[in-house]
Amino acid sequence: MTEYLPGQDDLFGANPLAGIHVKLGRRCECGSDTLVIVGATSKLHAAMLACPHCNRNGGWLSKDAASFVTAVIEKFGRPTEPVVVRRK
């Protein structure tokens, strides 16, 4: 499984959620399971979600979801299990 590399956010700034595993409700185009890794930030989204198997963009983490996860991390620490993200 590909891990997040420090310095990967050099173009967009540091992301406190970087490296956290996220479980989505769908598979990647490569056929791998629903697990993705939080990576680089962008101006429109809080972070890119990358497939750890093929490095494809698995979607984007919304700023609302990122704010919620950040608040949880500040209170309880970084998760040891994947964060589950569901659409409304």
Buried (B, 14 or more C-beta within 10 A) or exposed (E): EEEBEEEBBEEBEEBBBBBBBBBBEEEBEEEBEBBBBBBBBEEEBBBBBBBBBEEBBBBBBBEEBBEEBBEEBEEEEEEEEBBEBEEE
